[in-house]
Amino acid sequence: MSDVKKFPTKPYFDDFAEDKNFLRVLFRPGYVIQTRELNQLQTILQNQIGTLADYSIPDGSSVIGGKASLVNKLPFIKLATGTTFLKPLNDYEGLKFVAANGVEGTVKFAVAAAGANPATLYVKYDKSAPTSQLPANGDVITITHEDSSTELVTVEPTAATGNAAAVILAPVSSTLTNHLCAPMISFC
């Protein structure tokens, strides 16, 4: 449902009320347009677009262009128990990391620890090490943030890497396999 925010106080004086059924504002030639009138025009347009959107796309409806995709191989790295992230989880998307053994990659998204499941990084590996394609159990990973600061996290000592399967709800994209849409993932 659409929500049109109104600003009825000084300096905006937007006193639009949907129940009055005003759909236009008229102007007299030779008089200056007031802030109130311009604000009411914006509110009327927002209200009309919101009404049309609510009618044509009710809450919970599918939108054309979005689709569900199954990703059978979604690499992950489990972090040591007790690992906490220094920044909000959304800030980790797209960050580069380097493991102590030389494996490099990009964080697709991070998931905080929940119950028995440790904090986890879902990644795309960019470069393998001479002796390994994955970070070693117990390795230290250096994550470089956008402000060039670094964060050290330790890989879970046992069974720390692998692949998950996930259903991803994302816009149709030819690069879906390269750029995952983190907020809408449910694991199989």
C-alpha positions in Angstrom: 0.0 0.0 0.0 1.3 3.4 -0.9 2.2 5.9 1.8 2.2 9.6 0.9 4.1 11.7 3.4 2.5 15.0 4.0 4.1 18.2 5.4 1.3 20.4 6.7 3.5 22.6 8.8 5.7 25.6 8.1 7.4 26.2 5.7 5.6 23.7 3.4 1.9 24.1 4.2 0.9 21.0 2.3 -2.7 20.5 3.4 -3.6 17.9 0.7 -6.4 15.6 1.8 -7.4 12.7 -0.4 -11.0 12.7 0.9 -11.5 16.2 -0.6 -11.0 14.8 -4.1 -8.8 17.6 -5.3 -7.0 16.5 -8.5 -5.6 19.7 -9.8 -4.3 23.1 -8.7 -5.2 26.1 -10.9 -2.9 29.2 -11.2 -3.9 32.8 -12.0 -1.8 34.6 -14.6 0.2 37.5 -13.1 0.5 36.0 -9.6 3.5 34.3 -8.1 3.3 30.5 -7.5 3.5 29.7 -3.8 5.5 26.9 -2.2 2.2 25.4 -0.9 0.8 25.0 -4.4 4.0 23.3 -5.7 4.0 21.0 -2.7 0.3 20.1 -3.2 1.0 19.3 -6.9 3.7 16.9 -5.8 1.5 15.3 -3.2 -1.4 15.0 -5.7 0.9 13.2 -8.2 2.3 10.9 -5.5 -1.2 10.0 -4.4 -2.4 9.3 -7.9 0.6 7.2 -8.7 0.3 5.3 -5.4 -3.4 4.7 -6.0 -2.7 3.3 -9.5 0.2 1.2 -8.2 -2.0 -0.2 -5.4 -4.7 -1.1 -7.9 -2.4 -2.7 -10.5 0.1 -4.4 -8.2 -1.4 -5.4 -4.8 0.9 -6.1 -1.9 2.6 -9.5 -2.3 2.1 -9.8 -6.1 4.9 -11.0 -8.4 6.5 -8.4 -10.6 7.5 -9.1 -14.1 11.2 -9.2 -14.5 11.9 -11.0 -11.2 12.5 -14.7 -11.2 13.6 -17.5 -8.9 16.9 -19.2 -9.8 18.5 -22.3 -8.3 22.3 -22.0 -7.6 23.7 -25.4 -7.0 27.2 -24.2 -6.2 27.4 -21.3 -3.8 30.9 -21.4 -2.1 31.0 -20.5 1.5 33.6 -20.1 4.3 32.4 -20.8 7.9 34.2 -18.5 10.4 35.4 -19.6 13.9 32.8 -19.7 16.7 32.4 -16.3 18.3 33.3 -14.3 15.2 31.5 -11.0 15.1 31.5 -8.6 12.2 32.9 -5.1 12.8 30.5 -3.5 10.3 26.9 -4.0 9.2 26.5 -7.2 7.1 25.4 -5.3 4.0 28.8 -3.5 4.0 30.6 -6.8 3.2 29.1 -7.3 -0.2 31.7 -6.9 -2.9 34.7 -6.7 -0.5 38.0 -8.5 -1.4 39.6 -11.0 0.9 42.9 -12.9 1.0 43.4 -16.0 3.1 46.7 -16.8 4.8 47.4 -19.5 2.3 47.1 -17.0 -0.6 43.6 -17.8 -1.8 41.8 -14.6 -2.9 38.2 -13.8 -3.6 35.2 -11.5 -3.3 32.6 -11.6 -0.6 29.1 -12.0 -2.1 27.4 -11.5 1.3 27.9 -12.3 4.9 25.5 -14.1 7.4 25.8 -13.6 11.1 26.0 -16.6 13.5 22.6 -18.1 14.3 22.1 -20.8 16.9 24.6 -23.6 16.1 25.5 -22.1 12.7 28.7 -20.0 12.8 29.1 -16.6 11.0 29.5 -17.4 7.3 30.9 -15.7 4.2 29.4 -16.6 0.8 32.1 -15.9 -1.7 33.4 -16.0 -5.2 37.0 -17.3 -5.5 39.1 -15.1 -7.8 42.6 -16.7 -7.4 43.7 -20.0 -5.9 46.9 -20.5 -4.0 49.8 -22.5 -5.4 48.9 -25.4 -3.1 45.2 -25.0 -2.6 42.0 -23.6 -4.2 40.3 -23.0 -0.8 41.3 -21.3 2.5 42.6 -23.9 4.9 40.7 -24.8 8.1 41.8 -22.5 10.9 43.4 -19.9 8.4 43.2 -16.2 9.0 41.4 -14.2 6.3 42.0 -10.5 5.7 39.0 -8.6 4.5 39.7 -5.2 3.0 36.9 -2.7 3.5 36.1 0.2 1.1 37.8 2.7 3.3 41.0 0.6 3.0 40.8 -0.6 6.6 41.3 -4.4 7.1 39.5 -6.9 9.3 41.0 -10.3 10.3 38.6 -13.2 10.7 39.5 -16.8 11.5 38.2 -19.8 9.5 36.4 -22.5 11.4 38.9 -25.2 12.4 37.0 -28.1 10.8 34.8 -28.5 7.7 35.0 -24.7 7.1 34.5 -24.5 3.3 32.1 -26.0 0.9 29.2 -25.2 -1.4 25.6 -24.5 -0.6 22.6 -24.6 -2.8 20.3 -21.6 -2.7 17.1 -20.3 -4.4 17.8 -16.7 -5.4 15.0 -14.3 -6.0 16.5 -11.6 -8.2 15.8 -9.4 -11.2 16.4 -11.2 -14.5 20.0 -10.7 -15.3 22.5 -12.3 -17.6 25.2 -11.8 -14.9 23.2 -13.5 -12.1 25.8 -16.1 -11.6 28.5 -13.4 -11.1 26.5 -11.1 -8.9 24.2 -12.7 -6.4 21.4 -10.8 -4.8 22.0 -11.4 -1.1 18.8 -10.2 0.7 16.5 -12.6 -1.0 18.2 -16.0 -0.6 16.7 -19.0 1.0 18.9 -22.1 1.4 17.9 -25.5 0.2 
